[in-house]
Amino acid sequence: MNQINKLLLCIIFFSIACGKTDQNKHAKEDILKKGPELYAKYGCAVCHSTDGKEIYGPPLNGIYMKEIKVVRNGKELILTADREYLKKAIVDPRFEKVLEYKNKEMPLTQISDEEAEILVDYIIALDNKTQSEK
């Protein structure tokens, strides 16, 4: 195989790989439409505000990338509420608990991976909105 063919294969490979990554990203319009719909569908508003008010659980605006104390298997840890943490908290809310809310239970849901990703994007969008209002 000559150099030109190798180069073309590399370009094709990277184009395909990049295309798949872009397919997993949600358009801002989808996030702003579907995020609130899922937030309502799964009853998130019963326990979590999006305006900083504490209800039963922690407010969701301003939480993204915040350092938080959690309890996991009886041990206290300090974590950053990044994308991975938020998704895990949505999909498996009993894996670990925010220390301040350790005596409260979040209901288990049958949320799909795609819906969890949209909710994470929505939480991040809430944080961006909060930051732009300051």
N, C-alpha and C positions, 0 to 999 in steps of 0.2 A: 504494500500500500504506500503510495507516495505521500509527500508532505501535504499537498493540497487536499487530498482525500481525508487525511487525518484532521486537518484544520476544519474542513467542512463537517466532519462527524462531531468534532468538539463544539462547533457553533450550534449544530442541530441539538445536541445533547443539552447544552446550557439553555437554549431557547425553550425546549420542552420543560426542563426543570423549573425555569423561571415562570413559565406559564402556569404550571401547577400551583406554585406558591401564590400567584396572584389570584387564582380561583378561590383560595381559602379566605381571602380578605373580603370583608363586607363593605359595600358602598355606604357612604355616610347617610344617604337617604334611607337605605334599608335599616341601618342601625336606629335612626331616629324614628322610624315607623314601627319596625318589628320589636325593638327593645321595650318600649312602653307596653306593647301588646302582650309580650311574654311576661313582663313585670306584673301586669294585671292578671293574666291567665294563671300564673302560679301563686298568686296571692302575696307577692313580695311586699306590697304596700301595707299589709296588715302589721308587719313587724319592722320594716325598714323604710325610712323616709329618704327622699332625694333632695331635701332642702336643709339638711343639717340637724333637724330635730330628732331627738332620741325618742323612740317609741318602745318597742320590746327588744329589738336588736339594734346593732350599730347603724347609723346613717350611711348611705352608700355614696353620697357625693363627698369628694375629698378623701376617699379611702385609698384610691389607687396610688401606689408607690409610697404609702405611709408605713413607717415602722410600727408594728403592732406586737403586743405580747400575746402569745397563745399557750394553751395547755394541750400537750399531745402525750398520750400514755402516762399521764401523771406528772410530766416534766414541763416546766416553763421554758419557752423559747422566745426569742425576738426574731421576727421575720419581716420581710418587706412584702406588702400586699401588691405583688406584681401580677401579671396576667396569669401565670401558672397557679399562684395561690388563690386568686379569685375564682378561677375555674374549679379548682379542687373543692373550695368551700361551697360552691353551688352544687356540684355533682355529688360530693360526699361530705355533707355538712357535719358529720359526727367524727370525722378523721381527727380534727383538732378544733378547739374553740378559742375564740378571743377571750383572754383572761377575764375581762370585765363582765363577760356574759357566760361564764363557764357553767352556771347553774340553770341556764336556759337552753331549751331544745329547739332546733330548727327542724321543721318537718322534712321528711325524706320525700323526694319527688322522683318521678320517672321522666326526667328531662333528657332530651337527646343531646348528643355531643354538639350538634349544629346549634341548637337552641342555647346551650350553655355558652358557646362562643359568642353568640349575638348578645346575650346578657352581659358578658364580660366587656364586649365592645361598648355596650350602652353605659356601663358603670364608668368606663374610661372617658366616654363622651361627657358624662355628668361632671367628672373631674375637670375636663377641659373647659366646660361651660363655667364652672365655679371659678377657675383661674382667670378666665377672660373678664369676669364681672368685677374682679378686684381692682 
